[in-house]
């Protein structure tokens, strides 16, 4: 369960930094946009996997 808590912190930090938003709206370089997308995608995958493992609902709303 420690990993679940750490993932929660990572999700909140990423959201606080705006990683969950499309970087192309911020005038970032293409490499920065792609890195942000990949980081957020990996966080989403981890969230779903941990939720399945612990029989819980994912923290991240997949519609957002």
PyMOL commands that set and color helices and strands:
alter all, ss='L'
color gray80, all
select helices_A, chain A and resi 2-17+23-26+30-54
alter helices_A, ss='H'
color red, helices_A
deselect
rebuild
show_as cartoon
